[in-house]
């Protein structure tokens, strides 16, 4: 079995060069294209993904990103910022042997729940608008992956779709613009269809990527994901109740992978010695926790634990730069500990 480590996507600060150097230095097996929300809405989750879309008009309004008849200056600025980051990435990896590289994009349902229609309210409330957005996202992401492969020659690309809002979409919990109502839920089949449009676009021969989906909610949308070709599920290990363990075991039995987020995203706050909360767990303690969790799923021997990609529980945008580096270090050490205990590598 192969155990690796990566990050969820976001990092603290506003220097892409420094953040990318940190990731390339700490996560040689699976580095990721960093997202830096501190640079503003053009670089945050929705704006970053909007930058990949060219088939429909998008602009930034006071209420957030909105579909428009033609792309506005803010959409163009987001696309320009993404292109600049890819230029930097290409330069940084010239002397590095990057075998795999992960890129992130917001999934179709979180995009639909976050963006507005031209006349207001969420795209989620218009069947045709959310279909058009999902299909434009699929094409934009396909082109983005092709561009990554061109710039990082020989790298296997992994695409992570971020869907933090998907459980709320399925449960009809997304509020309308007035705040007095909720958007209707979508069926599991419709949700799966939109995700599959995006996944199949990047899995296909033109892009050839592996696809993971990240959701940090407790109510993991496994019923939807089983109807797609998504390869792996990334999640916050501490948020998932034991009642979902059988479903996660079935996910593994179907030949797919789990990416447990086991490293805390922020460090404990400072305080008087006698009043401080528990110190942050060590990589050894987190390894033991992860091995115990796998045992609960039925993998009682370390040697039998399936391929595992270890991550922080969620993005690191809210962490200090020091803790962000420590979290990536810990994820890497946990993956190595699993490999050592399984006898796959020398200690």
C-alpha positions in Angstrom: 0.0 0.0 0.0 1.1 3.6 -0.7 0.5 6.3 1.9 0.9 10.0 0.9 0.3 13.4 2.4 -1.1 16.6 0.9 -2.9 19.8 1.9 -6.6 20.7 1.3 -5.7 23.8 -0.7 -5.7 27.1 1.2 -2.7 28.6 3.0 -2.2 31.7 5.1 -0.6 34.9 3.8 -0.5 36.6 0.4 2.8 35.5 -1.1 2.2 32.8 -3.6 5.9 32.3 -4.1 6.6 31.6 -0.4 3.5 29.4 0.1 4.3 27.4 -3.0 7.9 26.9 -1.9 6.7 25.7 1.4 4.3 23.1 -0.2 6.9 21.9 -2.6 9.4 21.5 0.2 7.2 19.7 2.6 5.0 17.5 0.4 7.2 16.0 -2.3 4.8 13.1 -3.0 1.7 15.2 -3.6 2.2 19.0 -3.6 -0.8 21.2 -4.4 -1.4 24.5 -6.2 -2.0 26.8 -3.2 -4.9 29.1 -2.7 -4.4 32.3 -0.8 -7.7 33.9 0.2 -6.0 36.8 2.0 -5.3 38.2 -1.5 -9.0 39.0 -1.8 -12.1 37.6 -3.5 -10.2 37.1 -6.8 -8.0 34.5 -5.1 -10.5 32.9 -2.7 -12.4 29.7 -3.4 -15.2 31.0 -5.6 -13.2 33.6 -7.5 -10.4 31.2 -8.1 -12.7 28.7 -9.8 -14.6 31.4 -11.6 -11.2 32.3 -13.2 -11.1 28.9 -14.9 -14.5 29.5 -16.6 -14.6 31.3 -20.0 -17.8 30.0 -21.6 -20.2 32.3 -19.5 -20.0 35.8 -18.3 -19.1 36.4 -14.6 -18.5 39.5 -12.6 -18.0 40.5 -8.9 -20.8 42.5 -7.3 -21.2 43.9 -3.8 -23.1 40.7 -2.9 -20.5 38.4 -4.4 -19.8 36.7 -7.7 -22.7 36.9 -10.3 -23.4 35.5 -13.7 -23.6 38.3 -16.3 -24.0 38.8 -20.0 -20.2 39.4 -20.4 -17.2 38.9 -18.1 -16.4 42.0 -16.1 -13.0 43.4 -15.0 -13.0 41.5 -11.8 -13.4 38.2 -13.6 -10.6 39.1 -15.9 -8.5 40.1 -12.9 -9.1 36.7 -11.3 -8.1 34.9 -14.5 -5.0 37.1 -14.8 -4.0 36.3 -11.2 -4.4 32.6 -11.8 -2.2 32.8 -15.0 0.5 34.6 -13.0 0.4 31.9 -10.4 0.8 29.3 -13.0 3.8 31.2 -14.4 5.4 31.1 -10.9 4.6 27.4 -10.5 6.2 26.6 -13.8 9.4 28.4 -12.8 9.5 26.8 -9.3 9.2 23.2 -10.6 11.8 23.5 -13.3 14.4 21.9 -11.1 12.1 19.7 -9.1 10.9 16.2 -9.9 7.1 16.6 -9.5 5.5 13.2 -10.0 2.0 14.2 -9.0 0.4 17.6 -8.5 -3.0 18.4 -7.0 -5.2 21.4 -8.1 -8.4 22.5 -6.5 -11.7 23.8 -7.9 -15.0 24.5 -6.3 -17.6 21.9 -7.2 -20.7 22.7 -9.2 -23.1 22.7 -6.3 -21.1 24.9 -4.0 -20.6 27.3 -7.0 -24.4 27.3 -7.6 -25.1 27.9 -3.9 -22.6 30.8 -3.8 -23.1 32.7 -7.1 -26.0 34.9 -8.1 -28.1 34.9 -11.2 -28.1 38.1 -13.3 -31.3 39.3 -11.6 -30.3 38.3 -8.1 -30.7 35.2 -5.9 -28.6 32.1 -6.1 -27.9 30.2 -9.3 -29.1 27.2 -7.3 -32.7 28.4 -7.7 -32.7 28.2 -11.5 -32.4 24.7 -13.1 -31.1 26.1 -16.4 -28.6 28.4 -14.8 -27.1 25.8 -12.6 -26.8 23.4 -15.5 -25.0 26.0 -17.6 -22.7 26.8 -14.8 -21.8 23.2 -14.1 -21.1 22.5 -17.8 -19.0 25.7 -18.2 -17.1 24.6 -15.1 -16.5 21.2 -16.6 -15.0 22.7 -19.7 -13.0 25.3 -17.9 -11.5 22.8 -15.5 -10.6 20.5 -18.4 -8.7 23.3 -20.1 -7.1 24.2 -16.7 -5.8 20.7 -16.2 -4.4 20.6 -19.8 -2.6 23.8 -19.0 -1.1 22.4 -15.8 0.1 19.3 -17.6 1.7 21.5 -20.2 3.5 23.6 -17.7 4.5 20.8 -15.3 5.8 18.2 -17.8 5.3 14.6 -16.8 3.2 15.3 -13.7 0.1 13.3 -13.0 -2.6 15.8 -12.1 -5.1 15.2 -9.3 -8.2 17.4 -9.2 -9.9 18.1 -5.9 -13.5 19.3 -6.1 -14.4 21.3 -3.0 -18.1 20.8 -2.1 -18.6 22.2 1.4 -22.2 23.3 0.5 -23.3 20.0 -1.1 -24.9 18.5 2.1 -26.8 21.8 2.7 -28.0 21.8 -1.0 -29.3 18.2 -0.6 -31.1 19.1 2.6 -32.7 22.3 1.3 -30.8 24.5 3.8 -29.5 27.2 1.4 -31.4 30.4 2.2 -33.0 32.5 -0.5 -31.9 36.1 -1.0 -34.6 37.4 1.3 -33.5 35.1 4.1 -37.2 34.1 4.6 -37.1 30.9 2.7 -34.9 28.1 1.6 -34.0 26.8 -1.9 -35.6 23.5 -2.8 -33.4 20.5 -2.5 -32.1 18.7 -5.5 -32.3 15.0 -6.0 -29.3 12.8 -5.5 -29.4 11.8 -9.1 -29.3 15.5 -10.3 -26.5 16.2 -7.8 -24.5 13.2 -9.1 -25.1 14.2 -12.8 -23.6 17.7 -12.3 -20.6 16.3 -10.4 -20.1 13.7 -13.1 -20.0 16.3 -15.9 -17.1 17.9 -14.1 -15.3 14.6 -13.1 -15.6 13.0 -16.5 -14.3 16.1 -18.2 -11.0 15.9 -16.3 -10.8 12.1 -16.2 -11.1 11.8 -20.0 -8.2 11.4 -22.4 -7.8 15.1 -23.0 -7.0 15.8 -19.3 -6.3 12.3 -17.8 -6.6 13.4 -14.1 -7.6 11.6 -11.0 -10.5 13.2 -9.1 -11.1 13.6 -5.4 -13.9 15.4 -3.7 -13.5 17.3 -0.4 -16.3 17.9 2.0 -15.7 18.8 5.6 -19.3 18.5 6.7 -20.4 15.7 9.0 -23.2 14.6 6.6 -20.9 13.2 3.9 -22.8 12.9 0.5 -21.8 9.3 -0.1 -25.1 8.4 -1.7 -24.4 11.0 -4.4 -20.7 10.2 -4.9 -21.4 6.5 -5.3 -23.2 7.4 -8.6 -20.1 9.3 -9.9 -16.6 8.4 -11.1 -15.0 10.3 -8.3 -11.9 8.4 -7.2 -11.4 9.6 -3.6 -13.2 11.3 -0.8 -11.4 13.9 1.4 -13.0 14.7 4.7 -12.5 15.9 8.3 -12.0 12.8 10.3 -13.2 14.3 13.6 -16.5 15.4 12.0 -17.7 12.0 10.8 -19.9 10.0 13.3 -19.3 6.3 13.8 -22.7 5.7 12.3 -21.2 6.4 8.8 -18.3 4.0 9.2 -20.0 1.1 7.4 -20.7 3.4 4.4 -17.0 4.5 4.4 -15.9 0.8 4.5 -18.2 0.1 1.5 -16.6 3.0 -0.3 -13.2 1.4 0.1 -14.6 -2.0 -0.9 -15.8 -0.4 -4.2 -12.2 0.3 -5.1 -12.1 4.0 -4.1 -9.9 5.9 -1.7 -10.3 7.9 1.5 -8.3 11.0 2.4 -8.8 11.4 6.1 -8.1 14.9 7.5 -6.5 14.2 10.8 -4.2 17.1 11.5 -5.8 20.1 13.3 -6.0 23.2 11.1 -5.1 25.7 13.9 -2.9 25.4 16.9 -4.1 25.8 20.5 -4.2 29.4 21.7 -1.5 30.7 24.1 -2.4 31.1 27.7 -1.1 30.7 31.3 0.6 27.3 31.7 -2.0 26.0 34.1 -4.9 27.2 31.9 -3.7 26.2 28.4 -5.7 23.6 26.5 -4.1 20.4 25.6 -1.0 20.7 23.5 -1.4 20.0 19.8 -1.1 16.2 19.3 2.2 14.9 17.9 2.5 13.1 14.6 3.0 9.9 16.5 -0.3 10.4 18.5 -2.2 11.3 15.3 -0.8 8.2 13.6 -2.1 6.1 16.4 -5.5 7.8 16.2 -5.6 7.2 12.5 -4.7 3.5 12.8 -7.4 3.1 15.5 -9.9 4.7 13.2 -9.0 2.3 10.4 -9.4 -0.5 12.8 -12.9 0.7 13.5 -13.6 0.3 9.8 -12.4 -3.3 9.9 -8.7 -2.9 9.0 -7.2 -4.2 12.2 -3.7 -4.9 10.8 -1.6 -1.9 9.8 -0.4 -3.9 6.8 -4.0 -4.1 5.5 -4.8 -0.4 5.7 -5.7 0.8 2.1 -3.8 3.5 0.3 -4.2 6.6 2.4 -3.7 10.3 1.6 -3.3 12.1 4.9 -4.4 15.8 5.1 -5.2 18.5 7.6 -8.8 18.5 8.6 -9.6 21.4 6.3 -7.8 24.4 4.6 -5.1 26.3 6.5 -6.0 29.9 5.5 -6.9 30.6 9.2 -3.6 29.2 10.6 -0.5 31.1 11.3 2.4 30.6 8.8 4.3 28.6 11.4 1.4 26.3 12.1 0.6 25.8 8.4 4.1 24.5 7.9 3.8 22.3 11.0 0.5 20.9 9.9 1.9 19.9 6.5 5.0 18.4 8.3 2.7 16.4 10.5 0.6 15.1 7.6 3.8 14.0 5.8 5.2 12.3 9.0 1.9 10.5 9.6 1.9 9.1 6.1 5.5 8.0 6.6 4.7 6.4 9.9 1.9 4.4 8.3 4.3 3.1 5.7 7.0 2.3 8.3 4.6 0.4 10.5 3.2 -1.5 7.5 6.8 -2.5 6.6 6.7 -0.7 3.2 9.7 1.5 3.9 12.7 1.5 6.2 12.3 3.5 9.4 
